[in-house]
Amino acid sequence: MVERCFDRLEQFRDLVTRYANRAAYYQAELIIVAVVLWLR
């Protein structure tokens, strides 16, 4: 189940490669992506 979640997160390239410079930006992106995936 966890691996499937990471596979879905890989659709968002900037999140996987971690282009966000600050931890707060990374956390905000992660939350937004999680909500988008949950709403699908």
Backbone atoms as SQL, in Angstrom:
CREATE TABLE atoms (id INTEGER PRIMARY KEY, chain TEXT, resi INTEGER, resn TEXT, atom TEXT, x REAL, y REAL, z REAL);
INSERT INTO atoms VALUES
  (1, 'A', 1, 'MET', 'N', 0.816, -1.176, 0.000),
  (2, 'A', 1, 'MET', 'CA', 0.000, 0.000, 0.000),
  (3, 'A', 1, 'MET', 'C', 0.875, 1.261, 0.000),
  (4, 'A', 2, 'VAL', 'N', 1.931, 1.236, 0.778),
  (5, 'A', 2, 'VAL', 'CA', 2.840, 2.385, 0.841),
  (6, 'A', 2, 'VAL', 'C', 3.551, 2.569, -0.497),
  (7, 'A', 3, 'GLU', 'N', 3.962, 1.466, -1.103),
  (8, 'A', 3, 'GLU', 'CA', 4.649, 1.543, -2.395),
  (9, 'A', 3, 'GLU', 'C', 3.728, 2.112, -3.469),
  (10, 'A', 4, 'ARG', 'N', 2.471, 1.749, -3.443),
  (11, 'A', 4, 'ARG', 'CA', 1.514, 2.311, -4.408),
  (12, 'A', 4, 'ARG', 'C', 1.356, 3.807, -4.215),
  (13, 'A', 5, 'CYS', 'N', 1.373, 4.245, -2.969),
  (14, 'A', 5, 'CYS', 'CA', 1.283, 5.681, -2.686),
  (15, 'A', 5, 'CYS', 'C', 2.481, 6.415, -3.275),
  (16, 'A', 6, 'PHE', 'N', 3.678, 5.862, -3.111),
  (17, 'A', 6, 'PHE', 'CA', 4.866, 6.495, -3.681),
  (18, 'A', 6, 'PHE', 'C', 4.833, 6.465, -5.206),
  (19, 'A', 7, 'ASP', 'N', 4.285, 5.411, -5.768),
  (20, 'A', 7, 'ASP', 'CA', 4.152, 5.360, -7.226),
  (21, 'A', 7, 'ASP', 'C', 3.241, 6.476, -7.733),
  (22, 'A', 8, 'ARG', 'N', 2.195, 6.744, -6.997),
  (23, 'A', 8, 'ARG', 'CA', 1.298, 7.837, -7.389),
  (24, 'A', 8, 'ARG', 'C', 1.982, 9.190, -7.227),
  (25, 'A', 9, 'LEU', 'N', 2.804, 9.332, -6.198),
  (26, 'A', 9, 'LEU', 'CA', 3.511, 10.597, -5.974),
  (27, 'A', 9, 'LEU', 'C', 4.545, 10.863, -7.058),
  (28, 'A', 10, 'GLU', 'N', 5.041, 9.822, -7.696),
  (29, 'A', 10, 'GLU', 'CA', 6.040, 9.987, -8.744),
  (30, 'A', 10, 'GLU', 'C', 5.475, 10.691, -9.969),
  (31, 'A', 11, 'GLN', 'N', 4.159, 10.792, -10.069),
  (32, 'A', 11, 'GLN', 'CA', 3.554, 11.524, -11.175),
  (33, 'A', 11, 'GLN', 'C', 3.903, 13.002, -11.092),
  (34, 'A', 12, 'PHE', 'N', 4.196, 13.466, -9.915),
  (35, 'A', 12, 'PHE', 'CA', 4.536, 14.867, -9.692),
  (36, 'A', 12, 'PHE', 'C', 6.055, 14.970, -9.584),
  (37, 'A', 13, 'ARG', 'N', 6.707, 15.254, -10.711),
  (38, 'A', 13, 'ARG', 'CA', 8.161, 15.221, -10.819),
  (39, 'A', 13, 'ARG', 'C', 8.887, 16.139, -9.842),
  (40, 'A', 14, 'ASP', 'N', 8.396, 17.361, -9.661),
  (41, 'A', 14, 'ASP', 'CA', 9.107, 18.279, -8.785),
  (42, 'A', 14, 'ASP', 'C', 9.091, 17.806, -7.340),
  (43, 'A', 15, 'LEU', 'N', 8.065, 17.049, -6.966),
  (44, 'A', 15, 'LEU', 'CA', 8.003, 16.530, -5.607),
  (45, 'A', 15, 'LEU', 'C', 9.016, 15.409, -5.406),
  (46, 'A', 16, 'VAL', 'N', 9.136, 14.557, -6.408),
  (47, 'A', 16, 'VAL', 'CA', 10.044, 13.416, -6.300),
  (48, 'A', 16, 'VAL', 'C', 11.499, 13.877, -6.331),
  (49, 'A', 17, 'THR', 'N', 11.804, 14.820, -7.205),
  (50, 'A', 17, 'THR', 'CA', 13.184, 15.292, -7.318),
  (51, 'A', 17, 'THR', 'C', 13.501, 16.358, -6.287),
  (52, 'A', 18, 'ARG', 'N', 12.499, 16.810, -5.598),
  (53, 'A', 18, 'ARG', 'CA', 12.627, 17.765, -4.494),
  (54, 'A', 18, 'ARG', 'C', 13.298, 19.059, -4.935),
  (55, 'A', 19, 'TYR', 'N', 12.620, 19.758, -5.840),
  (56, 'A', 19, 'TYR', 'CA', 13.101, 21.048, -6.292),
  (57, 'A', 19, 'TYR', 'C', 12.862, 22.142, -5.247),
  (58, 'A', 20, 'ALA', 'N', 11.985, 21.898, -4.293),
  (59, 'A', 20, 'ALA', 'CA', 11.704, 22.891, -3.263),
  (60, 'A', 20, 'ALA', 'C', 12.932, 23.049, -2.371),
  (61, 'A', 21, 'ASN', 'N', 13.332, 24.269, -2.174),
  (62, 'A', 21, 'ASN', 'CA', 14.545, 24.535, -1.399),
  (63, 'A', 21, 'ASN', 'C', 14.321, 24.463, 0.098),
  (64, 'A', 22, 'ARG', 'N', 13.155, 24.806, 0.536),
  (65, 'A', 22, 'ARG', 'CA', 12.880, 24.831, 1.973),
  (66, 'A', 22, 'ARG', 'C', 11.944, 23.706, 2.360),
  (67, 'A', 23, 'ALA', 'N', 12.085, 23.262, 3.576),
  (68, 'A', 23, 'ALA', 'CA', 11.260, 22.160, 4.070),
  (69, 'A', 23, 'ALA', 'C', 9.782, 22.538, 4.097),
  (70, 'A', 24, 'ALA', 'N', 9.489, 23.798, 4.392),
  (71, 'A', 24, 'ALA', 'CA', 8.088, 24.234, 4.447),
  (72, 'A', 24, 'ALA', 'C', 7.443, 24.157, 3.067),
  (73, 'A', 25, 'TYR', 'N', 8.184, 24.523, 2.025),
  (74, 'A', 25, 'TYR', 'CA', 7.663, 24.432, 0.663),
  (75, 'A', 25, 'TYR', 'C', 7.431, 22.975, 0.284),
  (76, 'A', 26, 'TYR', 'N', 8.364, 22.125, 0.657),
  (77, 'A', 26, 'TYR', 'CA', 8.254, 20.698, 0.352),
  (78, 'A', 26, 'TYR', 'C', 7.032, 20.106, 1.053),
  (79, 'A', 27, 'GLN', 'N', 6.833, 20.480, 2.303),
  (80, 'A', 27, 'GLN', 'CA', 5.691, 19.974, 3.057),
  (81, 'A', 27, 'GLN', 'C', 4.380, 20.471, 2.452),
  (82, 'A', 28, 'ALA', 'N', 4.341, 21.737, 2.051),
  (83, 'A', 28, 'ALA', 'CA', 3.133, 22.284, 1.440),
  (84, 'A', 28, 'ALA', 'C', 2.825, 21.575, 0.127),
  (85, 'A', 29, 'GLU', 'N', 3.854, 21.329, -0.689),
  (86, 'A', 29, 'GLU', 'CA', 3.643, 20.589, -1.943),
  (87, 'A', 29, 'GLU', 'C', 3.118, 19.195, -1.672),
  (88, 'A', 30, 'LEU', 'N', 3.687, 18.544, -0.684),
  (89, 'A', 30, 'LEU', 'CA', 3.258, 17.187, -0.346),
  (90, 'A', 30, 'LEU', 'C', 1.795, 17.161, 0.074),
  (91, 'A', 31, 'ILE', 'N', 1.366, 18.134, 0.843),
  (92, 'A', 31, 'ILE', 'CA', -0.023, 18.200, 1.282),
  (93, 'A', 31, 'ILE', 'C', -0.949, 18.449, 0.092),
  (94, 'A', 32, 'ILE', 'N', -0.555, 19.361, -0.789),
  (95, 'A', 32, 'ILE', 'CA', -1.383, 19.656, -1.966),
  (96, 'A', 32, 'ILE', 'C', -1.517, 18.430, -2.855),
  (97, 'A', 33, 'VAL', 'N', -0.410, 17.737, -3.090),
  (98, 'A', 33, 'VAL', 'CA', -0.438, 16.538, -3.927),
  (99, 'A', 33, 'VAL', 'C', -1.292, 15.456, -3.276),
  (100, 'A', 34, 'ALA', 'N', -1.175, 15.301, -1.957),
  (101, 'A', 34, 'ALA', 'CA', -1.977, 14.290, -1.261),
  (102, 'A', 34, 'ALA', 'C', -3.468, 14.592, -1.399),
  (103, 'A', 35, 'VAL', 'N', -3.843, 15.859, -1.317),
  (104, 'A', 35, 'VAL', 'CA', -5.251, 16.235, -1.467),
  (105, 'A', 35, 'VAL', 'C', -5.715, 15.968, -2.888),
  (106, 'A', 36, 'VAL', 'N', -4.885, 16.320, -3.869),
  (107, 'A', 36, 'VAL', 'CA', -5.256, 16.080, -5.277),
  (108, 'A', 36, 'VAL', 'C', -5.446, 14.591, -5.525),
  (109, 'A', 37, 'LEU', 'N', -4.540, 13.773, -5.014),
  (110, 'A', 37, 'LEU', 'CA', -4.671, 12.325, -5.203),
  (111, 'A', 37, 'LEU', 'C', -5.896, 11.782, -4.471),
  (112, 'A', 38, 'TRP', 'N', -6.190, 12.327, -3.321),
  (113, 'A', 38, 'TRP', 'CA', -7.337, 11.867, -2.551),
  (114, 'A', 38, 'TRP', 'C', -8.648, 12.216, -3.241),
  (115, 'A', 39, 'LEU', 'N', -8.673, 13.378, -3.911),
  (116, 'A', 39, 'LEU', 'CA', -9.902, 13.805, -4.587),
  (117, 'A', 39, 'LEU', 'C', -10.151, 13.064, -5.894),
  (118, 'A', 40, 'ARG', 'N', -9.146, 12.436, -6.441),
  (119, 'A', 40, 'ARG', 'CA', -9.350, 11.686, -7.689),
  (120, 'A', 40, 'ARG', 'C', -10.185, 10.519, -7.455);
